[in-house]
Amino acid sequence: MPVIESEEHKALRAAVAALGAKYGRDYLTNAVSSGRHPRELWAEAAELGYLGVNLPEEYGGGGGGIAELSIVLEELGAAGCPLLMLVVSPAICGTVIARFGTGEQKREWLPALADGTRTMAFGITEPDAGSNSHRITTTARRDPGTGDWLLTGRKVFVSGVDTADATLVVGRTETVSAGGGRTGNLKPCLFIVPRDTEGFQRHAIDMELNASERQFELVLDDVRLPAGALVGEEDAGLLQLFAGLNPERIMGAAFAIGMGRYALARAVEYARERTVWKVPIGAHQAIAHPLAQAHIELETARLMMQKAAHLCDAGDDIGAGEAANMAKYAAGEACVKAVDQAVHTLGGNGLTREYGLASLITAARVSRIAPVSREMILNYVSHQTLGLPKSY
């Protein structure tokens, strides 16, 4: 794994940074306050090939991987205009379909996900399961007469369902023994559920968090899906699920690093210019050292994110799982600290709308909670990596 970025990655980073600077935080803030999706930025990013940079070239993508897509999200975040649906549509759903989808699913979805004309949401979290994917109760059963699937259950905190063309829903199917009988055990499976499917209901969740993508609760009441709605093999189980969750964690890290970089840059700019008692406040170590520490922690988190992306793109799902969890943890912690220190550096100005940092306090907390809490990551590392007894 290269420690220093390639010239191609540096060029991509610079190009995306230029696009982000064209729009900036004011654009995103205005879109959110007016209830608009940032369509102009999404469309231009698509036109430049950034949305599908990780998808196969034969389906209109850039032929790269999560390493390239994470650069796109990080740089847009550093410019103050991150696109949350990058985490979901091309990273999770696009990756899963590209790896496990049928030829028909790939032809239908990948070109549209790559050029941004269609988006797909991802539904996994449930009210009573939280981060425990083994307790998912959304179940799928076959209609023996037609071969259709019938999907029933609930999901919460699903982003962008109102604008997405479909949702990739994680359900569970009953396993069958060698003798043909049902074992009573359930295994995860993935289904593409079009937005207007009968029995597929959505309800907006009233959030304190201001974001362009709203959060929804989904109710699936015997939603009938054709056999072709199943992505991949019925017996693949966790393999397909983790193929989507690793990119989710890596992109979550990119989102957090970008946000932290944006906040830090605003604080550094202020510390250079704000003069009290004859010198800029950045000349004082009490101001300079915490900002330097925030920079170090963000850069360290990026290294782990790059390692995770490299392993993910190499097809090492196990190695990527460990690294992706670590990257998400490190990035979340670094982001929260960077935002907190940025607000503190500005003092009262850090809480004004003029400087636009206060709203990041809430947003930064998301990086510790979603898509998986830091406590569950610590559980993963203590059990899977260190070999300590499982506590749950």
Secondary structure, 3 states (H helix, E strand, C coil): CCCCCCHHHHHHHHHHHHHHHHHHHHHHHHHHHCCCCCHHHHHHHHHCCCCCCCCCHHHCCCCCCHHHHHHHHHHHHHCCCCCCHHHHHHHHHHHHHHHHCCHHHHHHHHHHHHHCCCCEEEECCCCCCCCCHHHCCCEEEECCCCCCEEEEEEEEEEECCCCCCEEEEEEEEEEECCCCCEEEEEEEEEEEEECCCCCEEEEECCCCCCCCCCEEEEEEEEEEECHHHEECCCCCCHHHHHHHHHHHHHHHHHHHHHHHHHHHHHHHHHHHHCEECCEEHHHCHHHHHHHHHHHHHHHHHHHHHHHHHHHHHCCCHHHHHHHHHHHHHHHHHHHHHHHHHHHHHHHHHHHCCCCCCCHHHHHHHHHHHCCCCHHHHHHHHHHHHCCCCCCC
